[in-house]
Amino acid sequence: MYIRNKLFKPLNLLITNTEKLERGEKPDTTHYTAHDEISYLLKRFYRMSQIIHKKTTKLTFQANHDHLTGLLNRTELESQLIDAINLCTEDSKVAVIFIDINKFKELNDHYGHAVGDDILKETAKRISSSTRADDDIYRYGGDEFIVIMHNTAKTSYVEAMIAHLIAQFKLPFEVANQRIEVSLSIGVSIAPDHSCDALQLIKNADTAMYKAKTTANKTYFFYQSNDEN
């Protein structure tokens, strides 16, 4: 009993928590009041494991998130979209919404990069406030953003989200004591309707977005197969 409590039980806890650490999980925090060598080893291990877990969590976040906006970056976009497509059905579709800031280069050149960064951050906030909790938002690159809408039964759900998003951008941005008008061009493609290939869905949404950008008085389009003709 003495050997089990003093040696085998602490060692089993040490092995269990080492395995958790290897899986990226946070080890259990257990306090020992004893002052023997095993207890000292366990206390040092828990301290070390907490530091490692904290640093690993931070590095994982930095690897998968855009440093400027805090949104997801494109690192795992394709793999996450593939998973979403594999789960979608005719009654629970996946919408890829490609969003581009109109004339962002001109805004950046006119007001400066610092203001341009503020516009990107505010755009990210307004997109986030227009989406549901289970939607995924990515900064795709530059002034481009992608929203993946899960569990979309009807296109009217997507249209309602886009209408809310457009309404958000009717309000000027208050940046560096200036009121700046910012507008968007938006393209949408849907799985399984338009494709079940992740990269093709993104391409289709990009194509529909470009159509919106080059069409007067039109903010968004749903992808159609003749858009590339």
C-alpha positions as CSV (number, residue, x, y, z in Angstrom):
1,M,0.0,0.0,0.0
2,Y,2.8,2.4,0.9
3,I,4.7,1.7,-2.3
4,R,1.6,2.0,-4.4
5,N,0.6,5.4,-2.9
6,K,4.2,6.8,-2.8
7,L,5.5,5.4,-6.1
8,F,3.1,3.6,-8.5
9,K,0.1,6.0,-8.2
10,P,2.2,9.2,-8.8
11,L,4.0,7.5,-11.7
12,N,0.7,6.5,-13.3
13,L,-0.5,10.1,-13.1
14,L,2.8,11.2,-14.6
15,I,2.4,8.8,-17.5
16,T,-1.2,9.7,-18.1
17,N,-0.5,13.4,-18.1
18,T,2.5,12.9,-20.4
19,E,0.2,11.2,-22.9
20,K,-2.2,14.1,-22.6
21,L,0.6,16.6,-23.3
22,E,1.6,14.5,-26.4
23,R,-2.0,14.8,-27.7
24,G,-2.0,18.6,-27.2
25,E,-4.3,18.4,-24.3
26,K,-3.9,20.3,-21.1
27,P,-2.6,18.0,-18.3
28,D,-4.5,17.7,-15.0
29,T,-3.3,20.0,-12.3
30,T,-2.8,18.0,-9.2
31,H,-1.4,19.3,-6.0
32,Y,0.8,17.2,-3.7
33,T,1.5,18.2,-0.1
34,A,4.2,15.6,0.4
35,H,7.8,16.7,0.2
36,D,9.5,13.6,-1.1
37,E,11.4,13.2,-4.4
38,I,8.4,11.9,-6.4
39,S,6.2,14.8,-5.3
40,Y,8.9,17.2,-6.2
41,L,9.2,15.6,-9.7
42,L,5.4,15.8,-10.2
43,K,5.3,19.5,-9.2
44,R,8.1,20.3,-11.6
45,F,6.4,18.3,-14.4
46,Y,3.1,20.1,-14.0
47,R,4.8,23.5,-14.0
48,M,6.7,22.5,-17.2
49,S,3.7,21.1,-18.9
50,Q,1.6,24.2,-18.2
51,I,4.3,26.3,-19.8
52,I,4.5,24.0,-22.8
53,H,0.7,23.8,-23.3
54,K,0.4,27.6,-23.1
55,K,3.1,28.2,-25.7
56,T,1.8,25.4,-28.0
57,T,-1.7,26.9,-27.8
58,K,-0.4,30.4,-28.6
59,L,1.7,29.1,-31.6
60,T,-1.3,27.1,-32.9
61,F,-3.5,30.2,-32.8
62,Q,-0.8,32.3,-34.5
63,A,-0.4,29.7,-37.2
64,N,-4.1,29.5,-38.0
65,H,-5.1,33.1,-37.5
66,D,-4.4,36.4,-39.4
67,H,-2.3,38.6,-37.1
68,L,-4.1,41.8,-38.3
69,T,-7.8,40.9,-38.1
70,G,-7.7,37.9,-35.7
71,L,-9.8,35.9,-38.3
72,L,-8.8,32.5,-39.5
73,N,-6.2,32.6,-42.2
74,R,-6.2,30.4,-45.3
75,T,-3.8,27.8,-43.9
76,E,-6.5,25.2,-43.2
77,L,-9.3,26.6,-45.4
78,E,-9.2,23.9,-48.0
79,S,-9.1,21.0,-45.5
80,Q,-11.9,22.6,-43.4
81,L,-14.0,23.1,-46.5
82,I,-13.5,19.5,-47.6
83,D,-14.8,18.4,-44.2
84,A,-17.8,20.6,-44.5
85,I,-18.6,19.4,-48.0
86,N,-18.4,15.8,-46.8
87,L,-21.1,16.5,-44.3
88,C,-23.4,18.5,-46.5
89,T,-26.7,17.2,-48.0
90,E,-29.4,18.6,-50.1
91,D,-31.1,19.8,-46.9
92,S,-28.0,21.0,-45.3
93,K,-25.8,22.7,-47.9
94,V,-22.5,24.6,-47.6
95,A,-22.2,28.1,-49.0
96,V,-18.8,29.7,-49.8
97,I,-19.1,33.5,-49.8
98,F,-16.2,35.4,-51.4
99,I,-16.0,39.0,-50.2
100,D,-13.8,41.7,-51.7
101,I,-13.4,45.4,-50.7
102,N,-14.1,47.7,-53.6
103,K,-11.3,50.0,-54.7
104,F,-9.2,49.0,-51.6
105,K,-5.9,49.8,-53.4
106,E,-7.1,53.4,-54.1
107,L,-8.2,53.7,-50.5
108,N,-4.8,52.4,-49.3
109,D,-2.9,54.7,-51.6
110,H,-4.9,57.8,-50.7
111,Y,-5.2,57.4,-47.0
112,G,-2.0,55.4,-46.2
113,H,-1.3,51.8,-45.1
114,A,-2.2,52.5,-41.4
115,V,-5.7,53.6,-42.4
116,G,-5.8,50.7,-44.8
117,D,-5.1,48.3,-42.0
118,D,-7.8,49.9,-39.9
119,I,-10.3,49.5,-42.8
120,L,-9.4,45.8,-42.9
121,K,-9.9,45.3,-39.2
122,E,-13.2,47.1,-39.2
123,T,-14.3,45.1,-42.2
124,A,-13.5,41.9,-40.3
125,K,-15.6,43.1,-37.4
126,R,-18.6,43.9,-39.6
127,I,-18.4,40.6,-41.4
128,S,-18.2,38.8,-38.0
129,S,-21.2,40.7,-36.7
130,S,-23.2,39.6,-39.7
131,T,-22.6,35.9,-39.5
132,R,-23.8,33.1,-37.3
133,A,-21.8,31.5,-34.5
134,D,-21.2,28.3,-36.5
135,D,-20.0,30.1,-39.7
136,D,-16.3,30.2,-40.4
137,I,-14.7,33.5,-41.5
138,Y,-11.3,33.7,-43.2
139,R,-9.1,36.5,-44.3
140,Y,-8.2,34.9,-47.7
141,G,-5.5,37.5,-48.5
142,G,-5.1,41.2,-49.0
143,D,-8.6,42.7,-49.0
144,E,-10.4,39.4,-49.7
145,F,-12.4,37.4,-47.1
146,I,-14.2,34.1,-47.3
147,V,-17.2,33.0,-45.2
148,I,-18.2,29.4,-45.0
149,M,-21.9,29.0,-44.1
150,H,-22.7,25.6,-42.7
151,N,-26.2,23.9,-42.5
152,T,-27.7,26.1,-45.2
153,A,-31.1,24.7,-46.1
154,K,-32.2,27.5,-48.5
155,T,-30.4,30.1,-50.5
156,S,-32.7,32.6,-48.8
157,Y,-30.6,32.1,-45.6
158,V,-27.5,33.2,-47.5
159,E,-29.3,36.2,-49.0
160,A,-30.5,37.2,-45.6
161,M,-26.9,37.1,-44.3
162,I,-25.7,39.1,-47.3
163,A,-28.4,41.7,-46.9
164,H,-27.4,42.2,-43.2
165,L,-23.8,42.5,-44.2
166,I,-24.5,45.1,-46.9
167,A,-26.6,47.1,-44.4
168,Q,-23.6,47.1,-42.1
169,F,-21.5,48.8,-44.8
170,K,-24.0,51.5,-45.5
171,L,-22.5,53.2,-42.4
172,P,-19.2,55.0,-43.2
173,F,-16.1,53.9,-41.4
174,E,-14.8,56.2,-38.7
175,V,-11.0,55.9,-39.2
176,A,-8.3,58.4,-38.2
177,N,-10.9,61.1,-37.6
178,Q,-12.2,60.6,-41.1
179,R,-15.5,59.2,-42.5
180,I,-14.7,56.8,-45.3
181,E,-17.2,55.1,-47.5
182,V,-16.4,51.4,-48.0
183,S,-18.4,49.0,-50.2
184,L,-18.1,45.3,-51.1
185,S,-18.4,42.9,-54.0
186,I,-19.6,39.4,-53.1
187,G,-19.8,36.1,-54.9
188,V,-21.5,32.9,-53.7
189,S,-21.1,29.2,-54.6
190,I,-22.9,26.4,-53.0
191,A,-22.2,22.7,-52.4
192,P,-23.4,20.4,-53.6
193,D,-25.3,22.6,-56.2
194,H,-22.2,24.1,-58.0
195,S,-19.5,21.7,-57.0
196,C,-18.3,19.2,-54.3
197,D,-14.7,20.2,-54.9
198,A,-13.3,22.6,-52.3
199,L,-11.0,24.5,-54.7
200,Q,-13.6,24.7,-57.4
201,L,-16.2,26.1,-55.0
202,I,-13.7,28.9,-54.0
203,K,-13.0,29.5,-57.7
204,N,-16.7,29.7,-58.5
205,A,-17.4,32.1,-55.7
206,D,-14.5,34.2,-56.9
207,T,-15.9,34.2,-60.4
208,A,-19.3,35.3,-59.1
209,M,-17.6,38.1,-57.0
210,Y,-15.8,39.4,-60.0
211,K,-19.1,39.5,-61.9
212,A,-20.6,41.6,-59.1
213,K,-17.6,43.9,-59.2
214,T,-17.9,44.5,-62.9
215,T,-21.7,44.9,-62.9
216,A,-23.1,48.4,-62.1
217,N,-25.4,48.7,-59.1
218,K,-25.0,45.0,-58.1
219,T,-23.3,44.0,-54.9
220,Y,-23.5,40.2,-55.1
221,F,-24.1,37.3,-57.5
222,F,-24.7,33.6,-57.0
223,Y,-22.4,31.5,-59.3
224,Q,-23.9,30.3,-62.5
225,S,-22.2,27.8,-64.9
226,N,-22.3,30.3,-67.8
227,D,-20.4,33.0,-65.8
228,E,-17.1,31.8,-67.2
229,N,-18.3,31.7,-70.8
